[in-house]
Amino acid sequence: MNIRRMRRSDIDAVLVLVNKTTEEKTRLTYRELAFDDPGGPLDLSFLAETEGQIIGFIMARLEYVYIPFVEVCLVHAVLVDPEYQRRHIGSALINELSSHCHLQNINTIRTLVRQDDDELRSFIQHLGFHRSNIINWDKTFETWSD
């Protein structure tokens, strides 16, 4: 297995994996992935491949959040082909991202986890993540009044 930085030219292959593993309503589009500019200056995404086939990826991006602004690596997604799960590929992707962030002096990696996703929460806790003191609050379009 090889882990490397994601590039714009990987988008089509990444979408094949996304479409293989996610429900239709949650699938990403080419436009959404291209907007994140894989390989660009703020992109911190990596992928895992074997024999030229992408078997997993981590989508992450450098963000500046909160007041005062803090530089964080925000993990948007970690996905591994179901045929390759339980082989520590997700852990390897997180570790590669962590090493890269350390070299770039990015001191915080943040990920968002659904409150009821016990499996994912257990996975990230095992990798050394802890609950942040930042609480996420959302206002969705459906709650706006006229």
C-alpha positions in Angstrom: 0.0 0.0 0.0 1.2 3.5 -0.9 -0.1 6.7 0.8 0.4 9.9 -1.1 -1.1 13.4 -1.4 -4.3 13.7 -3.3 -4.1 15.5 -6.6 -6.8 17.1 -8.8 -6.2 14.2 -11.3 -7.4 11.8 -8.7 -11.0 13.2 -8.5 -12.6 10.7 -10.9 -11.1 7.7 -9.1 -12.0 9.1 -5.7 -15.6 9.5 -6.9 -15.7 5.9 -8.0 -14.8 4.9 -4.4 -17.3 7.4 -2.9 -20.1 6.1 -5.2 -19.3 2.5 -4.2 -19.5 3.1 -0.5 -22.1 5.9 0.2 -25.8 6.3 -0.2 -26.9 8.4 -3.2 -28.1 11.3 -1.2 -24.7 11.8 0.5 -22.5 11.4 -2.6 -20.0 14.1 -3.5 -19.8 15.6 -7.0 -16.9 16.4 -9.2 -17.7 20.1 -8.7 -17.5 19.8 -4.9 -14.2 17.9 -4.9 -12.7 20.3 -7.5 -13.8 23.2 -5.4 -11.6 21.9 -2.5 -8.7 22.0 -5.0 -6.9 18.7 -4.3 -3.2 19.3 -4.2 -3.7 23.0 -3.7 -2.1 25.2 -1.1 -4.9 24.7 1.6 -5.6 21.0 0.8 -4.2 18.4 3.2 -5.8 15.4 1.6 -4.1 12.0 1.2 -5.1 8.7 -0.4 -4.1 5.1 -0.1 -3.6 3.0 -3.2 -2.6 -0.5 -4.0 -1.7 -1.7 -7.5 -2.8 1.7 -8.9 -6.3 1.4 -7.3 -7.5 3.9 -4.7 -8.6 2.0 -1.7 -9.1 4.9 0.8 -8.7 8.6 1.3 -8.8 11.3 3.9 -10.1 14.7 2.9 -8.6 17.5 5.0 -8.1 21.2 4.6 -6.2 23.9 6.4 -8.7 26.3 8.0 -8.5 29.4 10.2 -11.3 29.3 12.8 -12.5 30.9 16.0 -11.5 34.2 17.5 -8.6 34.7 17.7 -8.0 32.8 14.5 -6.4 29.4 15.1 -4.8 27.4 12.3 -6.3 23.9 12.2 -6.4 20.9 9.9 -10.0 20.1 9.5 -10.7 16.5 8.5 -13.8 16.4 6.3 -13.9 12.6 5.6 -12.1 9.4 5.9 -13.3 6.6 3.6 -11.9 3.1 3.0 -13.2 0.6 0.4 -15.3 -2.0 2.3 -13.1 -4.7 0.8 -10.1 -3.2 2.6 -11.6 -2.2 5.9 -10.3 -3.5 9.2 -6.7 -3.4 7.8 -5.7 -0.2 9.6 -5.8 1.9 6.4 -7.9 4.6 8.0 -5.3 4.7 10.9 -2.5 4.9 8.4 -4.1 7.8 6.6 -4.6 9.7 9.9 -1.0 9.0 10.9 0.3 10.3 7.5 -1.8 13.4 7.9 -0.6 13.9 11.5 3.0 13.6 10.4 2.5 16.1 7.6 0.8 18.6 9.9 3.6 18.2 12.4 6.2 19.0 9.7 4.1 22.1 8.7 3.7 23.3 12.3 0.0 22.8 12.2 -0.7 22.0 15.8 -4.4 20.9 15.8 -6.3 18.4 13.7 -10.0 18.6 14.1 -12.8 16.4 12.9 -16.5 16.5 13.3 -18.4 13.4 14.4 -22.1 12.8 14.7 -23.0 12.6 18.4 -24.6 9.2 17.9 -21.8 7.6 15.8 -20.2 5.5 18.5 -18.1 3.5 16.1 -16.5 6.5 14.5 -16.0 8.2 17.9 -14.3 5.1 19.3 -12.0 5.0 16.2 -10.9 8.6 16.5 -10.4 8.3 20.3 -8.2 5.3 19.7 -6.1 7.5 17.4 -5.6 10.1 20.1 -8.4 12.6 19.4 -10.3 14.1 22.3 -13.4 16.1 22.6 -12.8 19.7 21.9 -13.9 22.6 24.1 -15.6 24.1 21.0 -19.3 23.3 20.5 -20.7 23.3 17.0 -23.9 25.1 16.5 -25.9 25.0 13.3 -28.6 27.1 11.7 -30.0 25.4 8.7 -31.9 27.0 5.9 -35.1 25.2 6.9 -35.1 27.1 10.2 -35.0 30.6 8.6 -38.2 32.5 8.9 -39.5 34.9 6.2 
